[in-house]
Amino acid sequence: MNTMTFTDAADSVEALLKIESYQSGSSEVAAQVLLSAWNSYDFTLPVAELARLDADNYRHAIRVITLRYHGHEPHTVIKNGDKRFMALHDRWVHLKASSTEVAA
């Protein structure tokens, strides 16, 4: 994965999971990054929304996107990833794209 390690990627996944749990202005964007990298059929990431993140969290988002680009799903680089991403899904299920939005 070039200069990014799996430890870097795991740190970024953990950072975004922490942000999404805060219920702050960045929470929804952090959730969208994670969910879209995990299941882009059901969840989308409007790229312009990345501007709502501060510089550190933007870097974490890009790392998660890079992780996915290299064929790795974010839940696979953290402890209890399956369980934690199902809980993330349940918290943010209202962000799920409708089938017509995905097809458009």
C-alpha positions as CSV (number, residue, x, y, z in Angstrom):
1,M,0.0,0.0,0.0
2,N,2.9,2.4,-0.8
3,T,3.8,4.3,2.3
4,M,0.6,3.7,4.3
5,T,0.8,0.7,6.6
6,F,-2.1,-1.4,7.9
7,T,-1.4,0.2,11.3
8,D,-1.9,3.6,9.8
9,A,-5.1,2.4,8.2
10,A,-6.3,0.9,11.4
11,D,-5.5,4.1,13.3
12,S,-7.5,6.1,10.7
13,V,-10.5,3.7,10.9
14,E,-10.4,4.0,14.7
15,A,-10.1,7.8,14.5
16,L,-13.2,8.1,12.3
17,L,-15.2,5.7,14.5
18,K,-14.4,7.9,17.4
19,I,-15.5,11.0,15.5
20,E,-18.7,9.5,14.3
21,S,-19.7,8.7,17.9
22,Y,-19.3,12.3,19.1
23,Q,-22.5,13.5,17.4
24,S,-20.6,16.6,16.1
25,G,-20.8,18.3,12.7
26,S,-18.1,15.9,11.4
27,S,-19.8,12.8,12.7
28,E,-22.0,12.2,9.7
29,V,-19.1,12.6,7.3
30,A,-17.0,10.2,9.3
31,A,-19.8,7.7,9.2
32,Q,-20.3,8.2,5.4
33,V,-16.6,7.6,4.7
34,L,-16.5,4.4,6.8
35,L,-19.8,3.0,5.5
36,S,-19.1,3.8,1.9
37,A,-15.7,2.1,2.1
38,W,-17.4,-0.9,3.8
39,N,-20.5,-1.1,1.6
40,S,-20.6,1.4,-1.3
41,Y,-23.7,-0.2,-2.8
42,D,-25.9,0.9,0.1
43,F,-23.9,4.0,1.3
44,T,-22.4,6.8,-0.7
45,L,-20.0,9.6,0.2
46,P,-20.7,12.9,-1.4
47,V,-17.1,14.1,-2.0
48,A,-18.0,17.8,-1.2
49,E,-18.8,16.6,2.3
50,L,-15.2,15.9,3.0
51,A,-14.7,19.7,3.4
52,R,-16.6,19.4,6.7
53,L,-13.7,17.6,8.2
54,D,-10.7,19.3,9.8
55,A,-7.2,18.6,8.3
56,D,-6.4,15.6,10.6
57,N,-9.8,13.9,10.0
58,Y,-9.6,14.6,6.2
59,R,-6.2,12.7,6.3
60,H,-7.9,9.8,8.1
61,A,-10.7,9.8,5.5
62,I,-8.2,9.7,2.6
63,R,-6.4,6.8,4.3
64,V,-9.6,4.8,4.6
65,I,-10.4,5.5,0.9
66,T,-6.9,4.5,0.0
67,L,-7.2,1.3,2.0
68,R,-10.4,0.5,0.0
69,Y,-8.7,1.4,-3.3
70,H,-6.1,-1.3,-2.5
71,G,-8.8,-3.8,-2.0
72,H,-9.1,-4.0,1.7
73,E,-12.3,-3.3,3.7
74,P,-12.0,-1.1,6.7
75,H,-13.6,-3.5,9.1
76,T,-10.8,-6.0,8.4
77,V,-8.0,-3.9,9.9
78,I,-9.5,-3.3,13.4
79,K,-10.3,-5.6,16.3
80,N,-14.0,-6.8,16.3
81,G,-14.4,-5.0,13.0
82,D,-17.5,-7.0,11.9
83,K,-19.4,-6.3,15.1
84,R,-18.3,-2.7,15.2
85,F,-19.3,-2.0,11.6
86,M,-22.7,-3.6,12.0
87,A,-23.2,-1.3,15.0
88,L,-22.1,1.6,12.9
89,H,-24.5,0.5,10.2
90,D,-27.4,0.4,12.7
91,R,-26.6,3.9,14.0
92,W,-26.5,5.5,10.6
93,V,-28.9,3.3,8.6
94,H,-30.9,6.4,7.8
95,L,-28.0,7.4,5.5
96,K,-28.6,4.4,3.3
97,A,-29.0,5.4,-0.4
98,S,-32.2,4.3,-2.1
99,S,-31.7,2.0,-5.1
100,T,-32.7,4.9,-7.4
101,E,-30.0,7.2,-6.0
102,V,-27.4,4.5,-6.5
103,A,-28.5,3.8,-10.0
104,A,-28.6,7.4,-11.1
